[in-house]
Amino acid sequence: MAKEKHCLVGTVFDKKLGKCVIPAVFRTWDNGSTVALFPTNKTGSQNHVASFTNFGKHDDADYKHIISTTRPATQKETKKMLRELQKVGYGNIRVNKKRDHRWKSKDSF
């Protein structure tokens, strides 16, 4: 088993993979637009986290509001968003259905 190590801010150590990953939650609006939420990357306000939309924009997002007003992304939407994130330099993303309270990042809420 991999020994846990210190990860960069906004990332967590994944014991199964043996490396630091960026946790992400993918959600889709009624209009079909998908957003990636990064719950371990807090952006200021209490429930606000970093996000990335499928039209290539980084932003600040209210995690609880988006979770309550969107649906989980489908497998097809998830694959498309992962490709877009990889195009702009994201790697080691771990997709989750929701925030995991066991994540231990300094910036998570």
MDAnalysis code that builds the backbone (N, CA, C; Angstrom):
import MDAnalysis as mda
import numpy as np

u = mda.Universe.empty(327, n_residues=109, atom_resindex=np.repeat(np.arange(109), 3), trajectory=True)
u.add_TopologyAttr("name", ["N", "CA", "C"] * 109)
u.add_TopologyAttr("resid", np.arange(1, 110))
u.add_TopologyAttr("resname", ["MET", "ALA", "LYS", "GLU", "LYS", "HIS", "CYS", "LEU", "VAL", "GLY", "THR", "VAL", "PHE", "ASP", "LYS", "LYS", "LEU", "GLY", "LYS", "CYS", "VAL", "ILE", "PRO", "ALA", "VAL", "PHE", "ARG", "THR", "TRP", "ASP", "ASN", "GLY", "SER", "THR", "VAL", "ALA", "LEU", "PHE", "PRO", "THR", "ASN", "LYS", "THR", "GLY", "SER", "GLN", "ASN", "HIS", "VAL", "ALA", "SER", "PHE", "THR", "ASN", "PHE", "GLY", "LYS", "HIS", "ASP", "ASP", "ALA", "ASP", "TYR", "LYS", "HIS", "ILE", "ILE", "SER", "THR", "THR", "ARG", "PRO", "ALA", "THR", "GLN", "LYS", "GLU", "THR", "LYS", "LYS", "MET", "LEU", "ARG", "GLU", "LEU", "GLN", "LYS", "VAL", "GLY", "TYR", "GLY", "ASN", "ILE", "ARG", "VAL", "ASN", "LYS", "LYS", "ARG", "ASP", "HIS", "ARG", "TRP", "LYS", "SER", "LYS", "ASP", "SER", "PHE"])
u.atoms.positions = np.array([
    [0.840, -1.177, 0.000],
    [0.000, 0.000, 0.000],
    [0.887, 1.243, 0.000],
    [0.477, 2.249, -0.774],
    [1.259, 3.477, -0.884],
    [1.204, 4.270, 0.419],
    [2.321, 4.857, 0.749],
    [2.391, 5.679, 1.945],
    [1.814, 7.058, 1.627],
    [0.955, 7.561, 2.511],
    [0.336, 8.863, 2.290],
    [1.397, 9.947, 2.293],
    [1.236, 10.903, 1.390],
    [2.179, 12.005, 1.313],
    [1.420, 13.323, 1.311],
    [2.157, 14.396, 1.473],
    [1.549, 15.721, 1.472],
    [1.195, 16.115, 0.044],
    [-0.021, 16.540, -0.169],
    [-0.478, 16.943, -1.495],
    [-0.595, 18.461, -1.566],
    [-0.624, 18.971, -2.771],
    [-0.811, 20.406, -2.977],
    [-2.198, 20.836, -2.520],
    [-2.350, 22.105, -2.243],
    [-3.647, 22.651, -1.841],
    [-4.673, 22.335, -2.928],
    [-5.852, 21.893, -2.523],
    [-6.915, 21.564, -3.454],
    [-6.882, 20.127, -3.941],
    [-5.859, 19.372, -3.531],
    [-5.786, 17.964, -3.906],
    [-5.820, 17.112, -2.644],
    [-6.120, 15.845, -2.816],
    [-6.130, 14.900, -1.693],
    [-5.382, 13.645, -2.116],
    [-4.883, 12.916, -1.135],
    [-4.168, 11.682, -1.425],
    [-5.164, 10.545, -1.584],
    [-5.116, 9.866, -2.719],
    [-5.969, 8.717, -2.982],
    [-5.161, 7.463, -2.661],
    [-5.530, 6.778, -1.597],
    [-4.768, 5.607, -1.157],
    [-4.797, 4.481, -2.185],
    [-5.921, 4.308, -2.874],
    [-6.018, 3.251, -3.889],
    [-5.057, 3.506, -5.049],
    [-5.000, 4.761, -5.492],
    [-4.139, 5.102, -6.627],
    [-2.697, 5.367, -6.206],
    [-2.509, 5.683, -4.922],
    [-1.178, 5.973, -4.419],
    [-0.628, 7.314, -4.874],
    [-1.521, 8.263, -5.163],
    [-1.073, 9.581, -5.608],
    [-2.107, 10.648, -5.263],
    [-1.686, 11.892, -5.394],
    [-2.579, 13.020, -5.143],
    [-3.516, 13.195, -6.330],
    [-4.774, 13.478, -6.040],
    [-5.784, 13.670, -7.084],
    [-6.577, 14.939, -6.796],
    [-7.252, 15.415, -7.836],
    [-8.145, 16.566, -7.699],
    [-9.571, 16.015, -7.673],
    [-10.240, 16.059, -6.514],
    [-11.617, 15.593, -6.472],
    [-12.527, 16.541, -7.257],
    [-13.443, 15.992, -8.023],
    [-14.381, 16.794, -8.796],
    [-15.763, 16.160, -8.747],
    [-16.761, 17.008, -8.762],
    [-18.158, 16.587, -8.819],
    [-18.737, 17.218, -10.079],
    [-19.253, 16.395, -10.992],
    [-19.796, 16.906, -12.256],
    [-21.314, 16.946, -12.170],
    [-21.865, 18.104, -12.515],
    [-23.314, 18.310, -12.469],
    [-23.774, 18.933, -13.781],
    [-25.031, 18.707, -14.143],
    [-25.567, 19.225, -15.394],
    [-26.853, 20.003, -15.137],
    [-26.924, 21.179, -15.787],
    [-28.108, 22.035, -15.706],
    [-29.187, 21.508, -16.649],
    [-30.405, 22.008, -16.506],
    [-31.513, 21.604, -17.378],
    [-31.230, 21.891, -18.853],
    [-30.416, 22.926, -19.131],
    [-30.118, 23.280, -20.523],
    [-29.017, 22.406, -21.125],
    [-28.483, 21.445, -20.364],
    [-27.465, 20.529, -20.863],
    [-26.033, 20.963, -20.593],
    [-25.841, 22.148, -20.048],
    [-24.499, 22.631, -19.719],
    [-23.985, 21.908, -18.483],
    [-22.730, 21.470, -18.541],
    [-22.141, 20.725, -17.431],
    [-21.118, 21.574, -16.700],
    [-21.063, 21.414, -15.400],
    [-20.106, 22.142, -14.569],
    [-19.327, 21.138, -13.724],
    [-18.021, 21.377, -13.614],
    [-17.170, 20.588, -12.724],
    [-16.957, 21.418, -11.465],
    [-17.297, 20.861, -10.329],
    [-17.083, 21.526, -9.044],
    [-15.870, 20.890, -8.376],
    [-15.028, 21.728, -7.789],
    [-13.829, 21.244, -7.106],
    [-13.975, 21.542, -5.610],
    [-14.628, 20.633, -4.854],
    [-14.972, 20.890, -3.455],
    [-13.791, 21.082, -2.511],
    [-12.608, 20.662, -2.889],
    [-11.453, 20.864, -2.010],
    [-10.705, 22.151, -2.349],
    [-11.277, 22.947, -3.245],
    [-10.659, 24.209, -3.630],
    [-11.623, 25.352, -3.326],
    [-11.681, 25.720, -2.061],
    [-12.580, 26.770, -1.585],
    [-12.132, 28.124, -2.141],
    [-13.094, 28.977, -2.484],
    [-12.752, 30.246, -3.130],
    [-13.144, 31.488, -2.345],
    [-13.420, 31.369, -1.105],
    [-13.723, 32.571, -0.326],
    [-14.954, 32.414, 0.535],
    [-16.123, 32.611, -0.046],
    [-17.365, 32.509, 0.709],
    [-17.530, 31.100, 1.265],
    [-18.352, 30.963, 2.273],
    [-18.460, 29.709, 3.018],
    [-18.671, 28.471, 2.148],
    [-19.595, 28.501, 1.213],
    [-19.889, 27.315, 0.413],
    [-19.366, 27.419, -1.013],
    [-18.538, 28.399, -1.292],
    [-18.075, 28.606, -2.656],
    [-16.794, 27.836, -2.945],
    [-16.778, 27.217, -4.123],
    [-15.633, 26.418, -4.560],
    [-15.272, 26.799, -5.991],
    [-14.095, 26.379, -6.422],
    [-13.698, 26.588, -7.809],
    [-14.546, 25.693, -8.704],
    [-14.791, 26.177, -9.915],
    [-15.571, 25.394, -10.864],
    [-15.057, 25.637, -12.279],
    [-15.475, 24.768, -13.187],
    [-15.122, 24.885, -14.594],
    [-16.343, 24.462, -15.387],
    [-16.758, 25.291, -16.340],
    [-17.931, 24.971, -17.151],
    [-17.516, 24.375, -18.479],
    [-18.456, 23.718, -19.133],
    [-18.115, 23.053, -20.383],
    [-17.948, 24.022, -21.548],
    [-18.047, 25.308, -21.304],
    [-17.703, 26.268, -22.354],
    [-16.393, 26.970, -22.014],
    [-15.574, 26.320, -21.184],
    [-14.202, 26.736, -20.958],
    [-13.970, 27.863, -19.994],
    [-14.829, 28.031, -19.024],
    [-14.686, 29.143, -18.096],
    [-14.493, 28.652, -16.665],
    [-13.459, 29.179, -16.018],
    [-13.265, 28.935, -14.579],
    [-14.091, 29.973, -13.831],
    [-14.621, 29.578, -12.689],
    [-15.440, 30.512, -11.925],
    [-15.524, 30.059, -10.473],
    [-16.143, 30.895, -9.690],
    [-16.474, 30.665, -8.299],
    [-17.903, 30.141, -8.299],
    [-18.214, 29.110, -7.529],
    [-19.561, 28.546, -7.543],
    [-20.023, 28.218, -6.135],
    [-21.308, 28.422, -5.894],
    [-21.925, 28.050, -4.627],
    [-22.246, 26.555, -4.701],
    [-21.439, 25.745, -4.035],
    [-21.556, 24.290, -4.113],
    [-22.970, 23.814, -3.776],
    [-23.489, 24.243, -2.658],
    [-24.802, 23.753, -2.216],
    [-25.910, 24.158, -3.182],
    [-25.839, 25.371, -3.721],
    [-26.858, 25.826, -4.671],
    [-26.811, 24.987, -5.950],
    [-25.613, 24.767, -6.464],
    [-25.506, 23.993, -7.705],
    [-25.963, 22.553, -7.494],
    [-25.599, 21.956, -6.388],
    [-26.041, 20.585, -6.110],
    [-27.568, 20.512, -6.047],
    [-28.190, 21.531, -5.468],
    [-29.649, 21.498, -5.306],
    [-30.416, 21.875, -6.574],
    [-29.764, 22.475, -7.567],
    [-30.483, 22.939, -8.757],
    [-30.037, 22.239, -10.047],
    [-29.201, 21.222, -9.928],
    [-28.735, 20.476, -11.095],
    [-28.921, 18.985, -10.838],
    [-28.600, 18.214, -11.834],
    [-28.637, 16.751, -11.684],
    [-27.227, 16.213, -11.884],
    [-26.944, 15.005, -11.397],
    [-25.629, 14.418, -11.644],
    [-25.397, 14.268, -13.154],
    [-24.185, 14.511, -13.596],
    [-23.852, 14.347, -15.010],
    [-23.926, 12.873, -15.402],
    [-24.355, 12.626, -16.612],
    [-24.390, 11.257, -17.124],
    [-22.966, 10.809, -17.438],
    [-22.809, 9.542, -17.752],
    [-21.491, 9.017, -18.104],
    [-20.952, 9.735, -19.348],
    [-21.805, 9.981, -20.329],
    [-21.395, 10.677, -21.558],
    [-20.964, 12.111, -21.248],
    [-21.739, 12.811, -20.415],
    [-21.397, 14.191, -20.035],
    [-20.103, 14.232, -19.221],
    [-19.918, 13.222, -18.373],
    [-18.702, 13.137, -17.564],
    [-17.473, 12.955, -18.451],
    [-17.549, 12.056, -19.416],
    [-16.423, 11.829, -20.326],
    [-16.081, 13.092, -21.098],
    [-17.106, 13.796, -21.566],
    [-16.887, 15.030, -22.327],
    [-16.204, 16.086, -21.449],
    [-16.668, 16.230, -20.212],
    [-16.071, 17.220, -19.305],
    [-14.632, 16.840, -18.963],
    [-14.363, 15.569, -18.739],
    [-12.988, 15.131, -18.467],
    [-12.055, 15.489, -19.626],
    [-12.517, 15.277, -20.862],
    [-11.700, 15.645, -22.030],
    [-11.418, 17.146, -22.045],
    [-12.433, 17.945, -21.753],
    [-12.247, 19.397, -21.742],
    [-11.264, 19.820, -20.653],
    [-11.364, 19.219, -19.492],
    [-10.442, 19.549, -18.405],
    [-9.009, 19.146, -18.759],
    [-8.854, 17.998, -19.393],
    [-7.519, 17.563, -19.795],
    [-6.922, 18.504, -20.839],
    [-7.745, 19.044, -21.731],
    [-7.274, 19.986, -22.747],
    [-6.675, 21.245, -22.135],
    [-7.201, 21.654, -20.979],
    [-6.693, 22.878, -20.341],
    [-5.685, 22.570, -19.236],
    [-5.223, 21.315, -19.168],
    [-4.117, 20.989, -18.287],
    [-4.431, 20.272, -16.994],
    [-5.683, 19.934, -16.768],
    [-6.015, 19.183, -15.559],
    [-5.627, 17.727, -15.740],
    [-5.067, 17.148, -14.705],
    [-4.746, 15.726, -14.708],
    [-5.091, 15.155, -13.346],
    [-5.106, 13.860, -13.239],
    [-5.374, 13.178, -11.965],
    [-6.683, 13.617, -11.318],
    [-7.730, 13.697, -12.113],
    [-9.045, 14.062, -11.575],
    [-9.755, 12.797, -11.124],
    [-10.325, 12.846, -9.941],
    [-11.151, 11.747, -9.439],
    [-12.584, 12.248, -9.376],
    [-13.443, 11.652, -10.171],
    [-14.835, 12.074, -10.236],
    [-15.630, 11.369, -9.146],
    [-16.387, 12.151, -8.401],
    [-17.251, 11.632, -7.344],
    [-18.670, 12.136, -7.568],
    [-19.649, 11.424, -7.058],
    [-21.050, 11.852, -7.165],
    [-21.339, 13.060, -6.279],
    [-20.628, 13.134, -5.144],
    [-20.818, 14.264, -4.225],
    [-19.551, 14.449, -3.403],
    [-19.512, 15.528, -2.654],
    [-18.356, 15.819, -1.799],
    [-18.219, 14.726, -0.746],
    [-17.021, 14.307, -0.515],
    [-16.725, 13.290, 0.491],
    [-16.134, 14.007, 1.702],
    [-16.805, 13.930, 2.833],
    [-16.370, 14.662, 4.032],
    [-15.057, 14.134, 4.614],
    [-14.551, 13.027, 4.072],
    [-13.259, 12.522, 4.536],
    [-12.094, 13.241, 3.858],
    [-12.371, 14.014, 2.797],
    [-11.290, 14.727, 2.131],
    [-10.649, 15.669, 3.114],
    [-9.352, 15.658, 3.135],
    [-8.622, 16.435, 4.124],
    [-7.720, 17.478, 3.448],
    [-8.324, 18.383, 2.728],
    [-7.552, 19.469, 2.119],
    [-7.727, 20.710, 2.966],
    [-6.676, 21.525, 3.067],
    [-6.751, 22.750, 3.858],
    [-7.864, 23.665, 3.353],
    [-8.163, 23.610, 2.066],
    [-9.126, 24.534, 1.493],
    [-10.531, 23.973, 1.335],
    [-10.771, 22.748, 1.771],
    [-12.127, 22.206, 1.610],
    [-13.006, 22.761, 2.733],
    [-14.304, 22.714, 2.499],
    [-15.238, 23.229, 3.509],
    [-16.002, 22.106, 4.160],
])
